[in-house]
Amino acid sequence: MALRINSLCVKDPKDPRTTKPHQLPIYATSSFEFESIEEGMEIFRDPSQGHLYGRFNNPTVDAVGQKIADLEAHGITDIPAPWGIMTSSGMSAISTLLLATLAPGQKIMTQGNLYGGTTELLLKILSRTARETVLINLKDVSAVRQKLASDPAIKMIYLETPSNPALDCIDLQLIAETASEYGILTVVDNTFCTPMIQQPLAYGIDYVIHSTTKYINGHGNSISGVIIGRDDDGKKLVWNTMKLLGTNCNPWDAWLANNGMKTLALRMRAHSANGQALSSFLSTHPLVDSVTYLGLASHPDHLLASQQMKGYGGMMCFEVKGGYEGGLAFMNAIKIGALAPTMGDVDTLILHPASMSHLNVDRTLRLENGITDGLIRVSIGIEDIEDLKEDFDRALRNP
Ligand SMILES: *Cc1c(COP(=O)(O)O)cnc(C)c1O
């Protein structure tokens, strides 16, 4: 049909491609059109099986979610069909999963030292939907058992290992076994490790979530999250909740996460190597009081980390001499690290919790949680280790 000029403006051009792109394309489209009404009917019958509308699914986003799921389930024989659903952020991965899997009246058991946003979500938002949170020390399995036995409303254990900033580790095997004794779900936020370092699904954990904003992207240029699970029932539930809450990931951010993932294996090895070297260097430095890094034998969870992690990652913290003032002086003197409130990027990122993330937290409460005045948190980058050592040493002496 020969179109008039206004109609021609409106019409999308025909896709002229002859060969398939070597790289995943970004599908910037809000909907998908059907070749025939029969095809449309088929997809409407089960929208999880075809592309229909961008909030439901998108080829770019689906491909990247599946890739992260394949990494998380890699080598685990009892998960033949892992799935991954990407979301608009790490926070939306958490809220979507919790709303999908817990009914009002059901409770979540978790630790007190979660990512700050998660704690706030649980205590301020989720609590308003009649889903209560029970805080407990998840390292104390007999306390966990006792609590589960006495409160049958608890239907999920939600955890982070290692935790931030103390890098406390929780025994994944023990938690998964205990939860299955009581027939309840387990969820691990694996953002700190990525599947290169830790695979919670291997221990029988039901769901893994990530803020893919961090190590999975690795370059600090997108915000996204992912929910990963092991069976189809879970997938339908989570997918349906995601599409109705509208917490879908956009294809551009998914594409950036995929681009970052190509070097994930290399980067995680480099983060771990620099982490080990910088921690060893600082642990003998005269101007440093203590260093917290899982690769150091001095860390109380060094052995557990060695069992359930492959490498110790890039997160570390240390205590400068001179308290709060010492912390501020270091922060102003450091040149190689950016003072940015994120983690997991290729470049070193430094945070002084007492004057930054925890500025509005009561000092006594902060100290109780191990956030001392001179504590510096470092997300160690993949720069040359000699540059890191030189600059940390110079900034500690602050000349
Ligand atoms: C950053 C972070 C989140 C939240 O992710 P966003 O992508 O910022 O929404 C959740 N958990 C952990 C451990 C994080 O570091």
The ligand as a MOL file (V3000), in Angstrom:
LIG
                    3D

  0  0  0     0  0            999 V3000
M  V30 BEGIN CTAB
M  V30 COUNTS 15 15 0 0 0
M  V30 BEGIN ATOM
M  V30 1 C 23.3220 -1.1740 47.2620 0
M  V30 2 C 22.7850 -2.3490 47.9380 0
M  V30 3 C 21.4120 -2.6520 47.9060 0
M  V30 4 C 20.4030 -1.7490 47.2210 0
M  V30 5 O 20.6060 -1.7220 45.8430 0
M  V30 6 P 20.1770 -0.5000 44.8740 0
M  V30 7 O 20.5850 -0.9750 43.5360 0
M  V30 8 O 20.8950 0.7250 45.3510 0
M  V30 9 O 18.7000 -0.3530 45.0310 0
M  V30 10 C 20.9790 -3.7980 48.5370 0
M  V30 11 N 21.8400 -4.6150 49.1760 0
M  V30 12 C 23.1570 -4.3540 49.2440 0
M  V30 13 C 24.0550 -5.2980 49.9770 0
M  V30 14 C 23.6790 -3.2210 48.6260 0
M  V30 15 O 24.9860 -2.9510 48.7110 0
M  V30 END ATOM
M  V30 BEGIN BOND
M  V30 1 1 1 2
M  V30 2 1 2 3
M  V30 3 2 2 14
M  V30 4 1 3 4
M  V30 5 2 3 10
M  V30 6 1 4 5
M  V30 7 1 5 6
M  V30 8 2 6 7
M  V30 9 1 6 8
M  V30 10 1 6 9
M  V30 11 1 10 11
M  V30 12 2 11 12
M  V30 13 1 12 13
M  V30 14 1 12 14
M  V30 15 1 14 15
M  V30 END BOND
M  V30 END CTAB
M  END
